[in-house]
Amino acid sequence: MMDEHWSDGDAPLHPASAPDFLPADQRRALQLHRLRSVVKRAYEHVDLFRARMKERGLEPDAVRTLDDLRHVPFTVKTDLRDTYPFGLFASPLSDIVRLHASSGTTGKPIVVAYTRRDMSVWTGVMARTFAACGVRAGDIVQNAYGYGLFTGGLGAHYGLEAIGATVIPISGGNSERQIMLMKDFGSTVICSTPSYFLHLIEQAAEMGVTLADLPLRAGIFGAEPWTEEMRQRIEANSGIRAYDIYGLSEIIGPGVASECSAQCGLHVFEDHFLPEIVDPETLEPLPDGETGELVLTTLSKEAMPMIRYRTRDITRLMPEPCACGRTIRRMVRVAARSDDMMIIRGVNVFPSQIEEALLRVEGTLPHYQIVLTREHDLDQMEVQVEVTPDVFSDQVKTMQNLRKKIEHTLASALGIRAKVSLVEPLSLQRSQGKAKRVLDKR
Ligand code: DLL
């Protein structure tokens, strides 16, 4: 019974959350049923997928069990670029009610499409996301994800309306106004990237506003990697609870996975998005609990089914039951992408390792930038980190000691030496959306 499930201990969950609690066998039966039909749909309507299946001598009927998915070809980001703009659509444009796009690092964006039914699935998984994070009717939600081609703003918007929350569609940017409205409207929840919220914490301080004194109680943060250390800094500096939500345009946008009140891993809405973890080198599926690349298959998408899409995001599935009672599996937070990995003098380093190490040192602020250069054919890494005003105004010796301490912490965490520069508070560039942590000048 739905009513037995409670969120945050004080309100019944929104009815949209029912699939979160399906018994595992029922969930698997539903997944298989949907998988077979989405494979058939993609085979019949998407030339690229049909050609790849034929190359392997596979017909859609070859998928008889969930496990059979391992024989089906992968889809990768370049497939979306190569078929730009509409080549992977499985619905005629007349059935498509929404397009979004995500700007890549180079050239053309990738384009994604939604039918009316896809929109209702998206709204549903976003409603489940917010319910899992304890957002409910009566909340006043400041939606500071960007509205527009980015999926964050509108994706969150529809989910919030569905659960009956009051949405403030403020979008990203204009930080002074964000703080003013947060105060005047009494926002109880904010949605943004974690890095933008850090910026809002500073903006509030500058305006003499103490966030902890406002009604704001939760932040629904995602769209970029962040660490547990970052969560602790955010929660301590704002008095709110910070939840992690995950998604990507190719699959639907936000709404693929979400934390719950336990704040320990993200529940994957696996009745709509089937997760696999593969070894990024061999591409062989790995068992639950092992770390590798997340591969997702959309089980119900009509306009643009994605079969075995390689996300490049590194995580692992957590099959253990969660304290919240949800039966859908969790994945650990995505701390790294395989293509974010920096190779510095032959050593593999992820930006998240640097963040984790930096924020363990007292006196640092959660604002940093990694600069890579090459001198005399040798890679050099400089980590610029802002430090608290008292450290910065203190004696040179205090600064030197802190710098050495950070260099030491980084060297033992990474296995290579990095040059550390302590910079003044507010001197590094702030982002309104996804933060750019790495400046590669090599
Ligand atoms: O960022 C969708 C989204 C919007 C998710 C709002 C959450 C909140 P894209 O712009 O296509 O879509 O970027 C997707 O961002 O493959 C991850 O590498 C990264 N990402 C998204 N959420 C998280 C997260 C949106 N919670 C890419 N932790 C993904 C780490 C994340 N990385």
Residues whose N, C-alpha, C, O or C-beta is under 5 A from the ligand:
A	BS01	DLL	S102 T151 G152 F221 G222 A223 E224 P225 W226 D244 I245 Y246 G247 L248 S249 E250 G253 P254 T311 D313 V334 R337
